[in-house]
Amino acid sequence: MSNVANKMVQAAAGNTGDSPFGNLFQAASGYGRTLDISDINNISTQDSWTVANNVWYGPTCSAIDREKGLVFIISGIVSNTLTVWDISDPTDVTLLSTNSQNSGSFSAANGIAINTTTQRIYVIGGAVSKLTSYQYSDAGVMTYKSQYYFGSHTKPGGIAIDTEDDRLYVVTKRNTNAAGLGSHYEFDISTPDTFTNIGSPATNTFDDTDPIRSTSSTHLSGYENRSEFDIDTKILYGSRADERAVTAIDVSTNGAYSNQTMTLKDVVTSGVYALKAATMDFNDKLYFVVNQTRLSCVDVSDPDNLAVTDTLENLLCATTSSIIHYDLKVDPARKLLFQVSSFNKHNFNGVVSARMNIIDYSDPTDLTLTTFDTPSVVTDASRAADGYRLELF
């Protein structure tokens, strides 16, 4: 696939874009809405709805196909379902399908990757250590295709996709007892539903050179919400969830897999501890990471020399505990970031409610929090720790 064609695929999937986004899709526990964000000083609700039967009890992963007007939301906490939504008319969002899991594919899901050309969705099921592929249609019909079991390499931490060279990258925890050890998988998906290992992940152990290294002996935090893949440079940017660090990994050598084919380009201290979410402006080569109190902008134009340009303090997003319940999305045309979590609590006109942070990064050396003045989110106090997902279109 040509670079131009691949960028079109990225744009459809939601990875990049040159036009401003005018709409925002938000999923909270048991509640969804679309917002008109064409004017951030006058944000309005276009449509809102409740989701019955705990289908969205903790939406943990999401993906978007803008070209087809579809949003995919996985709830991997209670219901273990994948819902598909028609967003072609943001004032009248329609539920197209509700899909049950195959062999635990959505249980504790903490990673999703989408290829809009092949209409495939790849999901990491953390509870069962499986990678699952589904095919989707324009009508939101989901078809289970195949599954890969990681075996003793437990706790798959997330997923990144290279739609140009047909590669999937997955990190798993080496075992349940050792801290800091992970196995890195590289799959050839040129045949969409066949997971072909490149090299031998069983002999590929990473510690201090892994962007997803975890100091925990019980989990590996993984790619989801904390990494981005730059197709232009073949650099994988990761955020170490247990450290104040951002790393750049060169995966351009698509050959026999070994430690040597993944090159640690650089590590920079971001100042953001307990990292929760990340996003990237591919045009300006800026990588953003957020935790419960602050957001940092990292200049990645030179992968060998990562540099923090600015850090925005006092976001008041809340706690150090939740990993999957934050989201951060970028509008590169307007140089805006949209950040949300179930912990974003702000006092607005005397009312405490969960809100979005909107950050202007037109000057990367001077991040600016522009407004909290967005419509309130319907929340259930008993679900305070449940997830939020955002998609821009």
C-alpha positions as CSV (number, residue, x, y, z in Angstrom):
1,M,0.0,0.0,0.0
2,S,1.4,3.4,-0.9
3,N,2.1,6.0,1.8
4,V,-0.6,8.3,0.5
5,A,-3.2,5.4,0.5
6,N,-2.1,4.3,3.9
7,K,-2.6,7.8,5.3
8,M,-6.1,7.7,3.9
9,V,-6.6,4.5,5.8
10,Q,-5.3,6.1,9.0
11,A,-7.6,9.1,8.6
12,A,-10.6,6.8,8.2
13,A,-9.6,4.9,11.3
14,G,-9.1,8.0,13.3
15,N,-5.3,8.2,13.5
16,T,-4.7,11.5,11.7
17,G,-6.4,14.1,9.6
18,D,-6.0,17.5,8.1
19,S,-9.6,18.8,8.5
20,P,-11.0,20.0,11.8
21,F,-13.3,17.6,13.7
22,G,-16.8,19.0,14.3
23,N,-18.2,16.1,16.4
24,L,-17.3,14.1,19.5
25,F,-18.7,10.7,20.5
26,Q,-18.5,9.9,24.2
27,A,-19.2,6.7,26.0
28,A,-19.6,6.6,29.8
29,S,-21.1,3.8,31.9
30,G,-24.6,3.3,30.8
31,Y,-24.7,6.6,28.9
32,G,-23.6,8.0,25.5
33,R,-23.7,11.3,23.7
34,T,-22.5,13.2,20.6
35,L,-21.4,16.8,20.9
36,D,-21.0,19.6,18.4
37,I,-17.5,20.7,19.0
38,S,-17.1,22.9,15.9
39,D,-17.0,25.9,18.3
40,I,-15.3,24.9,21.6
41,N,-16.7,28.0,23.2
42,N,-20.2,26.9,22.4
43,I,-20.3,23.2,22.7
44,S,-23.8,21.6,22.5
45,T,-25.3,18.2,22.7
46,Q,-26.5,16.7,19.4
47,D,-27.8,13.4,20.7
48,S,-27.8,11.4,23.9
49,W,-29.0,8.0,25.1
50,T,-28.8,5.5,27.9
51,V,-27.5,1.9,27.4
52,A,-29.5,-0.7,29.1
53,N,-28.5,-4.0,30.9
54,N,-25.0,-2.8,31.9
55,V,-23.8,-3.1,28.3
56,W,-21.6,-0.1,28.9
57,Y,-20.6,-0.9,32.4
58,G,-17.0,0.3,32.0
59,P,-16.4,0.9,28.3
60,T,-12.7,-0.1,28.0
61,C,-11.8,0.2,24.3
62,S,-13.0,2.0,21.3
63,A,-12.3,2.5,17.6
64,I,-13.7,4.5,14.7
65,D,-14.1,4.1,11.0
66,R,-14.9,7.6,9.9
67,E,-15.3,6.7,6.2
68,K,-18.1,4.3,7.0
69,G,-19.5,6.3,10.0
70,L,-19.0,3.5,12.5
71,V,-17.9,3.6,16.2
72,F,-17.0,0.4,18.0
73,I,-17.1,0.2,21.8
74,I,-16.0,-2.7,23.9
75,S,-17.2,-3.1,27.5
76,G,-14.9,-5.7,29.1
77,I,-15.8,-5.4,32.7
78,V,-19.3,-6.9,33.3
79,S,-21.2,-7.6,30.1
80,N,-18.1,-8.4,27.8
81,T,-19.8,-7.0,24.7
82,L,-18.9,-5.1,21.6
83,T,-21.5,-2.6,20.3
84,V,-21.4,-0.9,16.9
85,W,-22.9,2.5,16.4
86,D,-23.9,4.4,13.2
87,I,-22.7,8.0,13.6
88,S,-23.4,9.1,10.0
89,D,-26.0,11.5,11.5
90,P,-24.6,12.7,14.8
91,T,-28.0,14.1,15.8
92,D,-29.5,10.6,15.5
93,V,-27.0,8.0,16.5
94,T,-28.2,4.4,16.0
95,L,-27.1,1.2,17.6
96,L,-26.5,-1.3,14.8
97,S,-25.5,-4.4,16.8
98,T,-24.6,-5.8,20.2
99,N,-22.1,-8.7,20.0
100,S,-21.2,-11.3,22.6
101,Q,-17.6,-12.5,22.9
102,N,-16.1,-15.7,21.5
103,S,-13.9,-17.6,24.0
104,G,-13.3,-14.6,26.3
105,S,-12.3,-12.2,23.5
106,F,-13.8,-9.1,25.2
107,S,-13.2,-10.1,28.8
108,A,-10.9,-7.5,30.5
109,A,-10.2,-6.2,27.0
110,N,-7.5,-3.6,27.0
111,G,-6.6,-3.1,23.4
112,I,-8.2,-2.7,20.0
113,A,-6.8,-2.1,16.6
114,I,-8.7,-1.5,13.4
115,N,-7.8,-1.9,9.7
116,T,-10.5,-0.1,7.6
117,T,-9.2,-1.5,4.3
118,T,-9.8,-5.2,5.3
119,Q,-12.7,-4.2,7.7
120,R,-11.0,-6.1,10.5
121,I,-10.9,-5.4,14.2
122,Y,-8.3,-7.0,16.4
123,V,-9.0,-7.3,20.1
124,I,-6.8,-8.2,23.1
125,G,-8.7,-10.1,25.8
126,G,-6.6,-9.6,28.9
127,A,-8.5,-12.1,31.1
128,V,-7.9,-15.1,28.8
129,S,-4.6,-14.0,27.1
130,K,-6.1,-14.1,23.6
131,L,-5.9,-12.0,20.4
132,T,-9.1,-12.2,18.3
133,S,-10.0,-11.0,14.9
134,Y,-13.5,-9.9,13.7
135,Q,-14.7,-8.8,10.4
136,Y,-17.3,-6.0,10.2
137,S,-19.7,-4.8,7.5
138,D,-20.9,-1.4,6.8
139,A,-24.2,-2.4,8.5
140,G,-22.3,-3.1,11.7
141,V,-22.5,-6.9,11.4
142,M,-19.6,-8.5,13.2
143,T,-18.2,-11.9,12.2
144,Y,-15.8,-13.8,14.4
145,K,-12.8,-15.0,12.3
146,S,-9.9,-16.4,14.3
147,Q,-8.0,-16.3,17.6
148,Y,-4.5,-16.6,18.9
149,Y,-3.7,-17.9,22.4
150,F,-0.6,-16.5,24.2
151,G,-0.5,-19.5,26.6
152,S,1.8,-19.0,29.6
153,H,2.7,-15.5,28.4
154,T,-0.1,-13.9,30.4
155,K,-1.7,-10.5,30.7
156,P,-1.5,-9.2,27.1
157,G,-1.1,-5.5,27.6
158,G,-2.3,-4.0,24.4
159,I,-1.9,-3.7,20.7
160,A,-0.5,-1.5,18.0
161,I,-1.0,-1.8,14.2
162,D,1.0,-1.0,11.1
163,T,-1.6,-1.0,8.3
164,E,1.1,-0.3,5.7
165,D,3.3,-3.3,6.3
166,D,0.5,-5.5,7.7
167,R,1.9,-5.9,11.2
168,L,0.5,-6.2,14.6
169,Y,2.6,-5.6,17.8
170,V,1.5,-7.0,21.1
171,V,3.2,-7.1,24.5
172,T,2.4,-9.8,27.1
173,K,3.6,-10.4,30.6
174,R,6.3,-13.1,30.7
175,N,4.6,-14.9,33.7
176,T,2.5,-14.0,36.7
177,N,5.3,-13.9,39.2
178,A,8.1,-11.9,37.7
179,A,8.1,-8.1,37.6
180,G,9.5,-6.1,34.7
181,L,9.6,-8.9,32.2
182,G,7.6,-8.9,29.0
183,S,7.5,-10.8,25.7
184,H,7.1,-8.8,22.5
185,Y,5.0,-10.3,19.6
186,E,5.1,-9.2,16.0
187,F,2.5,-10.7,13.8
188,D,2.2,-10.7,10.0
189,I,-1.5,-10.1,9.1
190,S,-1.1,-9.8,5.4
191,T,-3.6,-12.6,5.4
192,P,-6.1,-10.8,7.7
193,D,-7.2,-13.7,9.9
194,T,-3.9,-15.5,10.1
195,F,-1.6,-14.6,13.0
196,T,1.9,-15.4,11.7
197,N,4.7,-14.9,14.2
198,I,7.7,-13.0,13.0
199,G,10.6,-14.6,14.8
200,S,10.3,-16.2,18.2
201,P,8.6,-14.2,20.9
202,A,9.3,-17.0,23.4
203,T,13.0,-16.0,23.4
204,N,12.3,-12.2,23.2
205,T,12.4,-10.9,26.8
206,F,12.5,-7.2,27.5
207,D,13.2,-5.3,30.7
208,D,14.6,-1.8,30.8
209,T,14.4,-1.4,27.0
210,D,10.7,-2.1,26.7
211,P,8.4,0.9,26.4
212,I,5.7,-1.1,28.1
213,R,7.9,-2.4,31.0
214,S,5.9,-2.8,34.2
215,T,7.3,-3.0,37.7
216,S,4.2,-4.8,38.9
217,S,4.2,-8.6,39.4
218,T,0.5,-8.8,38.6
219,H,-0.1,-6.9,35.4
220,L,1.5,-5.5,32.3
221,S,0.0,-2.2,31.4
222,G,0.5,-2.4,27.7
223,Y,-0.1,-0.3,24.6
224,E,-3.8,0.6,25.0
225,N,-4.2,4.3,25.6
226,R,-0.5,4.9,26.0
227,S,1.2,4.2,22.7
228,E,1.1,5.5,19.1
229,F,2.6,4.1,15.9
230,D,4.0,6.5,13.3
231,I,3.8,4.8,9.9
232,D,6.0,7.4,8.3
233,T,9.0,6.6,10.5
234,K,8.1,3.1,11.7
235,I,8.6,4.4,15.3
236,L,6.5,3.0,18.1
237,Y,6.1,5.6,20.9
238,G,5.3,4.1,24.3
239,S,4.6,5.3,27.8
240,R,5.8,3.4,30.8
241,A,2.8,3.3,33.1
242,D,4.8,2.8,36.2
243,E,7.5,5.4,35.4
244,R,7.8,9.0,34.3
245,A,9.1,8.0,30.9
246,V,8.3,8.0,27.2
247,T,10.2,5.8,24.8
248,A,10.8,5.7,21.0
249,I,11.2,2.2,19.5
250,D,12.3,1.6,15.9
251,V,10.5,-1.4,14.5
252,S,11.4,-0.7,10.8
253,T,13.3,-4.0,10.4
254,N,10.6,-6.4,9.4
255,G,12.7,-9.5,9.3
256,A,13.7,-12.3,11.7
257,Y,12.7,-11.0,15.1
258,S,15.3,-10.5,17.8
259,N,16.2,-7.8,20.3
260,Q,18.3,-6.2,17.7
261,T,15.4,-5.5,15.3
262,M,13.7,-3.3,17.9
263,T,16.0,-0.4,18.6
264,L,15.6,1.8,21.6
265,K,16.0,5.3,20.1
266,D,15.6,7.4,23.1
267,V,13.9,7.8,26.5
268,V,12.7,11.1,28.0
269,T,11.4,11.8,31.5
270,S,7.9,13.2,30.9
271,G,7.2,14.3,34.5
272,V,3.9,12.4,34.3
273,Y,3.7,9.6,36.8
274,A,1.2,6.7,36.6
275,L,0.5,7.4,32.9
276,K,-3.1,6.9,31.8
277,A,-3.5,7.9,28.2
278,A,-1.6,9.1,25.2
279,T,-2.3,10.5,21.7
280,M,-0.2,11.9,18.9
281,D,-0.3,14.7,16.3
282,F,1.4,12.9,13.4
283,N,1.6,16.0,11.3
284,D,3.6,18.1,13.9
285,K,5.3,15.0,15.5
286,L,4.0,15.7,18.9
287,Y,3.2,13.0,21.5
288,F,1.0,13.8,24.4
289,V,0.7,11.8,27.7
290,V,-1.6,12.5,30.7
291,N,-2.0,11.2,34.2
292,Q,-4.3,12.2,37.0
293,T,-3.0,15.7,37.5
294,R,-0.9,16.8,34.5
295,L,-0.4,16.5,30.8
296,S,3.0,16.7,28.9
297,C,3.8,17.4,25.3
298,V,6.8,15.6,23.9
299,D,8.5,16.7,20.7
300,V,9.3,13.5,18.7
301,S,10.4,15.1,15.4
302,D,13.8,13.6,16.2
303,P,13.2,10.1,17.6
304,D,16.8,10.0,18.8
305,N,16.3,13.2,20.9
306,L,12.9,13.3,22.5
307,A,12.2,16.5,24.3
308,V,9.4,17.6,26.6
309,T,8.2,21.1,25.4
310,D,5.7,21.9,28.2
311,T,3.7,20.3,31.0
312,L,0.2,21.5,32.0
313,E,-0.4,21.1,35.7
314,N,-3.4,20.8,38.0
315,L,-5.8,19.0,35.6
316,L,-7.5,17.5,38.7
317,C,-8.4,14.3,36.9
318,A,-8.3,12.4,40.2
319,T,-6.7,9.1,41.3
320,T,-3.7,7.0,40.6
321,S,-5.7,3.8,40.5
322,S,-7.6,3.3,37.3
323,I,-5.6,2.5,34.1
324,I,-8.2,1.9,31.4
325,H,-10.7,4.6,32.4
326,Y,-9.1,7.6,30.8
327,D,-9.1,8.9,27.2
328,L,-7.2,11.5,25.2
329,K,-7.9,12.5,21.6
330,V,-6.3,15.0,19.3
331,D,-7.7,17.4,16.7
332,P,-4.5,18.2,14.7
333,A,-6.1,20.7,12.4
334,R,-7.1,23.0,15.3
335,K,-4.3,22.0,17.6
336,L,-6.7,20.9,20.3
337,L,-6.7,18.0,22.8
338,F,-9.8,16.5,24.4
339,Q,-9.3,14.7,27.6
340,V,-11.8,12.9,29.9
341,S,-12.0,10.4,32.6
342,S,-14.6,9.3,35.1
343,F,-12.7,11.2,37.6
344,N,-12.7,14.6,35.9
345,K,-14.6,16.5,38.6
346,H,-15.0,20.3,38.4
347,N,-17.1,22.8,40.1
348,F,-19.0,24.7,37.4
349,N,-21.6,27.3,38.5
350,G,-21.7,25.7,41.9
351,V,-22.4,22.2,40.6
352,V,-19.7,19.4,40.8
353,S,-19.8,17.2,37.7
354,A,-17.6,15.2,35.4
355,R,-16.2,17.3,32.6
356,M,-13.9,17.3,29.7
357,N,-10.6,19.2,29.6
358,I,-9.9,21.0,26.3
359,I,-6.3,21.9,25.8
360,D,-4.9,24.3,23.1
361,Y,-1.4,23.2,22.0
362,S,-1.0,25.6,19.1
363,D,2.2,26.7,20.9
364,P,3.6,23.4,22.2
365,T,5.8,25.3,24.6
366,D,2.8,26.9,26.2
367,L,-0.1,24.5,26.7
368,T,-3.4,26.3,27.5
369,L,-6.5,24.9,29.2
370,T,-9.2,26.6,27.2
371,T,-12.5,25.7,28.8
372,F,-14.4,23.4,31.1
373,D,-17.7,24.7,29.8
374,T,-19.1,21.5,28.4
375,P,-22.5,19.8,29.1
376,S,-22.6,17.6,32.2
377,V,-22.2,13.9,31.8
378,V,-24.9,11.7,33.3
379,T,-23.1,9.7,36.0
380,D,-24.0,7.0,38.4
381,A,-22.1,7.5,41.7
382,S,-21.9,3.7,42.2
383,R,-19.9,3.5,39.0
384,A,-17.4,6.2,39.7
385,A,-14.5,4.0,38.6
386,D,-15.9,3.0,35.3
387,G,-14.5,4.0,31.9
388,Y,-15.0,6.8,29.5
389,R,-14.2,6.6,25.7
390,L,-13.9,9.4,23.2
391,E,-13.9,9.5,19.4
392,L,-13.7,12.6,17.2
393,F,-15.2,12.8,13.7
